[in-house]
């Protein structure tokens, strides 16, 4: 029979507590703080944001630097190439092209931002209601949206121009309204899909079981959780609206002189390219390209930053 060894008191000695065991090695950051951090790491997106800010500053500060107005004509100084006095030269009527480009950026950005806001308000509201409604109402609302999206916006601009007494071209408000009539549909479809996906989540069902109505669920739970895709869509709507305005102005259906949008300036420059005045076409075309490039790369970077699957 084996003899049992005596139990040593050392086996019951208290364990020593490590002072560093409970220390947090990495600071806790929120979702939006992490979004900003990842957005800053995207150099191309930050380049786009810097260009957007610089062009906004140019749009509002530039005319004060030049000292000229966008409609002031000097027939003795027509078609002067860029120099120290006229930074971008003058056009066929002797107007300072730098000032007109600054105002053109202002008008183009204003059209793009207003169109994006209209798309946001109408699209989010319409898509949210369709997603929370029953199947019959949802079907009817989406068929109406598809019919609206099938109507060409150019036809709408022409009809609204005639209706509002602008037979020779559209005003700024007319362009924004015409683009918004059909531009909200992609936003509505995206929001509806997000609502259909999120409304079956546990936290939404829990809130519904506690007596929350559809308006509360939509505004407090569902829409805040779709804010990331919505912001990306709004960011990408701005260059689409600016390009649409430039296309309409290029066809003579957009803003009319003396209002200088970038599309109008490009159209005026095209008329004098045949006599060697390429700068009057290239300068506004360059700024149209820069605006579209800036918003597109910033929107792509924002989409990547808002994607939780890419979080490290």
N, C-alpha and C positions, 0 to 999 in steps of 0.2 A: 504494500500500500504506500503510494507516494506521499511524501510529507509536504504540506502546503507552506509556501514561503510567506513570511509576514508582509503585510501591506505597508509600504513606506508612506510616511506623511508627505513626502515630496510630491506624490501623485496628486494631492489635493491642494497644491499651492495655487493661489489665485493667478489668473492670466494677467499679464501686463498689457495695459491698453496703449495702442499706438496713437500718438497724437495726430498723425497725418492721415489716419484711416478715413475720417469723416470730412476731410477737406474736399471742396469742389475744385477739380483740376481745370475745368473749362467753364467760363461764365455762361449762365443761362440767358439765351436771347429769344425774343419773340419772333413771330412769323414775319412781320413786316420789317423788323430789323434785319432778319436774315435775307429778305428780298433785296433790301437796299445794299447789303454787303455783297451779295452775289452780282447785283447789277453793276456795282463799282468795279468788280473784277472783270467784267466784260468790256474790254477796251473799245471794241467797235461800237457798242451801244453808248458808251460814254462819249465817244467822238460824235455820234449823232446828236446826243443831248447838248453838247457844247455848241455844235453848229446851229441847232434850233435856237438856243439862247442868243448866240451872236446875231442871227438874222432877225430875231425879235428886237434886239437893241438897235440894229441897223434900221429897221422899219420905222422906229419912233424917234431915234436920235439923229439918223442920217440927214433928214431935211434941214435940221438946225445947223449941221456942220457945213453943208453946201451953201446955205444962204439964199437958195432959189426956191421958187414954187414949182409945182408940177405942171402948171398951165401957163407960166410966163414965157412969152415968145419973143425971140430976138432974131428977126429975119436977116440981120447982117452977120449972124454967127451960126449959120445953118451947117449941119453935117461936119462939125469939127471933131477930129479924132481925139481920143482921151489924152489929157495933158494935165498940168498942174492946176489950171483954173477949172476945167470941167473933167472930173475924175473919170467918168465914163463917156465923155464926149457929149455932143448935142445931136438932136434928131433933125428931121427935114424942116421943122418949123422953128429951129433954134432953141428948143427947150432942153434944159439940163437933164441928161439921161440918168445921172446918178440919183437925182431927186425923184425922178419918175420910177426908177427901179425900187427905191426905198418905199414909195407909196404902193408900187405894185406888189411888193412882198407883204405890206400891211393888208391890202385888200385880199390877196390870195390866202394869207393866214386867217384873216377874219372869216372868209367864206368857208374854209376848211374846218375851223373850230366851231362855227355856228352850225354847220351841217352835221358835225360829229355830236354836238349837244342835242340837236333835234333827233338824230338817230338813236341816241342813248335814251332820251325821255320816252319817245314813242315805242322803240323796240323793246326796251326793258318792261315797260308797262304792258304792252300787248302780249309779248311772249310769256310774261309771268302769269297774266290772267288766263291765257290759253293753256298753260301747263297745269294750273291748279283747277281748271274747270273740268266738268265731266266730258266723256268721250264725244258726245254729239256736238257740244259747244266748241270743243277743241277742233273737231273736224271742220266745222263751218268757218271758224276763225282762220285756220290755216289755208283753207281754199281761197278765202278772200285775200290773204296775204300773197298767195301764189299768183292770183290774177293781177294784183297791183304790181308785183315784181315783173310780170310779163310785159308791162307797158314801157316802151322806150322813154328814157328821161328826156331825150332831145325833142320828141314829140310833145311832151308835157311842157317843156320850156317854150316852144313855139306857141302852143295854145295859150299858156299863161301870159306870154308877152302880148299877144293880140287882145286877150281879155282885159288885161290891166292897162291897155293903152300905150304899150311900149313896142309899137310895131317895128321900130328900128333897132331893137335890141332889148335885152333884159336888164333889169336893175339888180342890185345886190340882193335885196330881199326876195325878188322873183327867183333868182338863181338858187338861193338857199331853200326856198319853199319847193321849187321844182325837184331839186335833188332829194329833199326829205320825203317827198311823196312816195318814192320807191326805195330810197336808201335805207330805211329802217327795217326792211324785211329780213336781210341776213342777220341783223342783231336779234330780231324777234325769234327767228328759227333757232339760233344758238341758245338764247335764254330759255326757250321752251324745252329744248333737249336737256339742259342742265336742271331745270325744275322737275321734269319727269324722272330724272335720275335721283335727285336729292330728296324728293318728297317721301320716298319709301325708307329713308334712313331711320335708325333707331331714335335719334334725338328728336326728329320731327314727329314720329309716332308717339313718343313719350309726351311731347308738348301738346299734341292733339288729344291724347287721353286725359290730360289735365284741363281740357276745355278751351284750348286756344282755337280761334277761328282762322279762316284761310288768310285774311289780311295780316294777322299777326304772324302766322307761319311764314308768309311770303316776305314780309319786311324785316323780321327779326332773325330768321333762320336760313331761308333759302337764298334770297338775293345777296346777303353778305358773303355767303360761301361761293357765289358765282362771280364775285367782284373781280377776281383775277382775269378770267377769260373776257369779261366785259371791258376791262381797262385796255387789254390788248386789242380788242376789236375797235374800240374808240380811237386808239392811237393809230391804227392802220386805216381808219376811215378818213382821217385828215388828208393824207396824200392822195387818196382816191378822189376826194372832192376837189382838191386843188387841180389835179390833172383833168378832171371833167370840166372845170371852169376854163382852164387853158384851152382845152379842145373846143369848147363852145365859142370862146372869144376868137380863137383862130378861124372859126367858120363864120364869124360875124354875128353870132347869136348871144354872145356874152355881154360884159360891160362895154359901154360905148364911150368914146372920147367926150370930154377930156379925162374921164376916170381911167387911171393907168393900172390895170392888172397886168401880171406877167404875161398872160395870154395875149392881151391887147398889144403889149410892147413887142412880143415875138411876131405878131401879125404885121405890125408896122415895119419891123426890121426886115421881114421877108420881102417887102415891096421894094426895098432899096439894095438888096443883095446883088442885083444884076449890075449895079454901077460901082461895085467894089466896097460898099460900106458894110462889111461883114460883122463888125462889132455891134451894130444895132440889133442884130439877130442873135449873135452868140451870147451876149451878156445876159439878156432875160432868159434864154434857153438854159444857160449854165445855172442860174438861180432856181429855175424850175426843177432841174435835175438835183441840185443840192437839197432842196426842201424835201423832195420825194425820197432821196437817199437817206436823209437824216431821220425822217419819221419811220421809214421802213426798218432800218437797222436798230433804231431805238425800240420799236415795237417788237422786233424779234428778240432783242435782249430782254425786254420786260417779260415776254412770254416764257423765256427760259428761266428767268429769276423767279417767276410765280409758280413754276412747276414744282410741286413738292417731291416728285420722284428724282429730281436732280439735286436734292439737298444732301450735303455732306456733313 
